[in-house]
Amino acid sequence: MQTSARRPRHALPLVLRGVVIRRDKVLVTKVGSTDWTLPGGSSLTGESAETALTDLIFQASGQQVAVGPQVADAIAGEWGDRTQTTLYGCVLRSRTPLQLASESHQLAWLPIEDLPAGLDDDALSAITTWRDHPDRF
């Protein structure tokens, strides 16, 4: 079942992130001097969350994925600047070299057991949930 990324006007802005695991490593991205995070971004087009996240991950990394189940949902930020982040488990569809979206981006396959300290708790929880999920294989 596809989930629409379209939200009512009063809803919080939606950020979609994907947990992409290859062997014992997870795909992470960094833009400029920000902390490492899971790949994804905002979708304002009204397409399904699954389609939007597939496109966002491909645009950022060149990796083709199939979006699986939702593995976490979080609300973050200060009042007036809050966002809802929905995290999905993703299955890697191809083994291609990482392709940077721009010079300001960094991408890496980092070991799950040695992730950077800046990765937020919701992302860490989603990684653990997807790593142990039966639909990942």
BALUMKOL-157438 format. One record per residue (C-alpha): x, y, z; residue in one letter. Coordinates in steps of 0.001 Angstrom, whole numbers, plus 500000, padded with zeros to 6 digits. Each point is the difference from the previous one (the first is absolute). Layout:
! BALUMKOL-157438
XYZA
...
This chain:
! BALUMKOL-157438
500000500000500000M
501376503406499070Q
499834502875502433T
499329503444498598S
502624502640500763A
497272502623499670R
499057501522503371R
497179502305501109P
501002503657500234R
500139499895503797H
502302496954500028A
503702500276500687L
502452500008497083P
500883496404499136L
503554498729499666V
500521496499498587L
503127498004500840R
501091496542498922G
501994497374501865V
502085498289497305V
502137497138501304I
502623498104498014R
501536497114501930R
500925501568503370D
500122503613498759K
497402502748499675V
499864502761497392L
500379503458501539V
500273503467498523T
501370503338501087K
499385503404498421V
502577502672500715G
500926500136503679S
496786498381501291T
499965496723501907D
499762496672498197W
496431498888499354T
498049497397498077L
499309500807496330P
496719501622499039G
498440503419500241G
496755501906499641S
497344499220497455S
497476502603499001L
498780498475496755T
497035498026501320G
501405496678498769E
500024496977502276S
502582499940502772A
501512496858498490E
500424501555496543T
501356503239501429A
502531498212502219L
501142497740497150T
500641503112497887D
501694501925502834L
502426497170500763I
500832499502496313F
500577503735499457Q
502263500263503051A
502012496816499555S
499350498229496701G
498722496986501955Q
496800498297498861Q
497844498784502880V
496623498462500651A
498310501694502923V
498743497585502624G
498091500480503239P
500035503042502223Q
502477499352502826V
499777503254501989A
498144503294500220D
501168503080501894A
499180503652500537I
502933502327500517A
500852503674500220G
498921503023501949E
496446501339500036W
499279501680496666G
502863498124498324D
498962496397500609R
500101497196497457T
498697496472499880Q
502583497470498876T
498840496615498773T
502676497344499566L
499620496978497730Y
502018496857499580G
501385499787496454C
501318497049498034V
502953500696497720L
499069499080496404R
503402500427498365S
503657500075500974R
501268503131498347T
502689502437501114P
498758502902502103L
499335503120497925Q
500089503376501727L
497112502357499293A
502327503012500332S
503450500948501236E
498547501007503383S
498713496452500625H
501812497098501606Q
498803496394499881L
501295496957501785A
499234496404500867W
500801500034503721L
500117496938502292P
496808499715502035I
502038499263503128E
502123503159499556D
497616502801498994L
500925503655500596P
498913501665503238A
498009502694498136G
497424497538498655L
496730500651501879D
498314497451502262D
497028499521497648D
502346499064497143A
501940497610502246L
496759498360501132S
498795499694496388A
503312498424498952I
499741497394502765T
496349499300499188T
500701499522496287W
503180497972500577R
497948497489502015D
496837500144497847H
498962496780498187P
499014501907496807D
503554501295499501R
501125496851498196F
